[in-house]
Amino acid sequence: MITVELSNLDVILGELLAAILAINVKFGRAIYLAPYASSARLSILGNVSEAIFKEKSPALLKINNIIGRARGSHTRRDELIHAAWGLVKKRVHKRNLPLKDTRPSTPVELAHLTLLIRDIRVLITETFSLAQEICTSGVLDALHGRFPPQGPDATPQPNTPPINPLLTQIRPRPA
């Protein structure tokens, strides 16, 4: 179940990448899922986000938080998958690999695994919400120069969409 939820998270992270790059979701997923390693995928998402959003902007902070939590979930999964499992006195135990006599096995409660799944599901929901917020914010238009820059010092223009706080967080388009 943990691997299934992490796969769902990876799909949603691909959608977040699509939202950030202002491209079709299909392409965002294809780009995000191209590397096999989760750390490479998350690095792509982080690098793109840092290139687009201003340093310390709320959007970038949210994205970096999501990336950090996703990394943590993948690390916790790896620690579970790459361990030796067995029964000791009718309790499930795991022992980290490589096996060494000096490291004892540790009991694993079902609640521990259930919490990991819950944490991943919460992260999926938050990531999806952020991707939707970015998609509906007008970042696509701002990145491609389809309407004048917006913000507190922008000159109002006729037919300019209302100011969206997320638009003030992207880096200026290079000239």
C-alpha positions in Angstrom: 0.0 0.0 0.0 2.9 2.4 0.7 4.3 1.9 -2.8 0.8 2.4 -4.3 0.4 5.7 -2.4 3.9 6.9 -3.3 3.1 6.1 -7.0 0.0 8.3 -6.6 2.1 11.0 -5.0 4.5 10.8 -8.0 1.6 11.3 -10.5 0.4 14.4 -8.5 4.0 15.8 -8.3 4.1 15.5 -12.1 0.9 17.5 -12.2 2.5 20.1 -9.9 5.4 20.3 -12.3 3.0 20.8 -15.2 1.3 23.6 -13.3 4.6 25.3 -12.5 5.8 25.0 -16.1 2.4 26.0 -17.4 2.2 23.0 -19.7 -0.2 20.2 -20.4 -0.5 17.7 -17.4 0.4 14.8 -19.8 3.8 16.5 -20.5 4.4 17.4 -16.9 3.9 13.8 -15.8 6.1 12.6 -18.7 8.9 14.9 -17.7 8.6 14.3 -14.0 8.4 10.5 -14.3 11.3 10.2 -16.8 14.0 9.6 -14.2 13.7 6.3 -12.3 15.1 7.7 -9.0 12.7 9.7 -6.8 15.6 12.0 -5.7 16.2 13.0 -9.4 12.5 13.7 -9.9 12.3 15.8 -6.8 15.5 17.7 -7.8 13.9 18.5 -11.2 10.8 19.9 -9.4 12.9 21.9 -7.0 15.2 23.4 -9.7 12.3 24.4 -11.9 10.5 25.9 -9.0 13.5 27.9 -7.9 13.9 29.2 -11.5 10.3 30.4 -11.7 9.4 31.6 -8.2 11.1 34.4 -6.3 13.3 33.4 -3.5 11.4 32.9 -0.2 8.1 33.5 -1.9 5.1 31.7 -0.2 4.7 29.5 -3.3 8.3 28.4 -3.4 8.2 27.8 0.4 5.1 25.6 -0.1 6.7 23.7 -3.0 10.0 23.2 -1.0 7.9 21.9 1.9 6.2 19.4 -0.3 9.5 18.3 -1.8 11.0 17.8 1.6 8.1 15.8 2.8 8.0 13.7 -0.4 11.8 13.0 0.1 11.1 11.9 3.7 8.3 9.6 2.6 10.5 8.0 -0.1 13.3 7.6 2.5 11.0 6.0 5.0 9.7 3.6 2.2 13.3 2.7 1.3 14.1 1.9 4.9 11.1 -0.4 5.0 11.7 -2.1 1.7 15.4 -2.6 2.1 15.2 -4.4 5.4 15.0 -8.0 6.6 11.6 -8.8 8.0 10.6 -11.6 10.3 8.8 -12.8 13.4 10.3 -12.6 16.9 8.2 -14.0 19.7 5.0 -13.6 17.5 5.8 -9.9 16.8 6.8 -8.4 13.4 10.4 -7.2 13.5 12.6 -5.5 10.9 16.4 -5.4 10.8 18.3 -2.9 8.7 20.5 -4.3 5.9 23.3 -5.2 5.7 22.8 -7.6 8.6 25.3 -7.1 11.4 25.4 -8.8 14.8 25.6 -5.5 16.6 22.3 -4.1 15.3 19.2 -5.8 16.9 15.9 -6.1 15.1 13.2 -3.7 16.0 9.5 -4.3 16.4 7.2 -2.7 13.9 3.7 -1.8 14.8 1.0 -1.7 12.2 0.2 1.8 13.4 3.6 3.0 12.2 2.9 1.8 8.6 -0.7 3.2 8.8 0.7 6.6 9.8 3.1 6.6 6.9 0.3 5.9 4.4 -1.8 8.6 6.0 1.0 11.1 5.8 1.5 10.3 2.1 -2.2 10.8 1.4 -2.3 14.2 3.2 0.7 15.2 1.1 -1.1 14.1 -2.1 -4.1 16.2 -1.2 -1.9 19.3 -0.4 0.1 18.9 -3.6 -3.0 18.6 -5.7 -4.5 21.7 -4.1 -1.3 23.7 -4.7 -1.2 22.5 -8.4 -4.8 23.7 -8.8 -4.0 27.0 -7.2 -1.1 27.6 -9.6 -3.1 26.5 -12.6 -5.9 28.9 -11.8 -3.7 31.8 -10.8 -2.7 33.1 -14.3 1.0 32.0 -13.9 0.8 30.6 -17.4 -0.1 33.9 -18.9 2.4 35.8 -16.8 5.2 33.4 -17.7 4.4 33.8 -21.4 3.9 37.6 -21.2 0.2 37.4 -22.2 -0.7 40.3 -20.0 1.3 43.0 -18.2 3.0 42.3 -14.9 0.9 42.7 -11.9 1.7 43.7 -8.4 1.5 46.7 -6.1 3.6 48.9 -8.4 2.1 47.7 -11.7 0.3 50.3 -13.8 -3.4 49.3 -14.2 -4.1 48.5 -17.8 -7.5 48.1 -19.5 -8.7 44.5 -19.8 -6.1 43.4 -17.2 -7.2 40.5 -15.1 -7.5 41.2 -11.3 -4.3 41.0 -9.3 -3.6 37.5 -8.0 -1.1 37.3 -5.1 0.6 34.2 -6.7 1.6 36.3 -9.7 3.7 38.6 -7.6 5.8 35.6 -6.6 7.2 34.6 -10.0 10.5 35.9 -11.2 10.4 38.6 -13.9 10.5 37.3 -17.5 14.0 37.8 -19.1 13.9 40.5 -21.7 
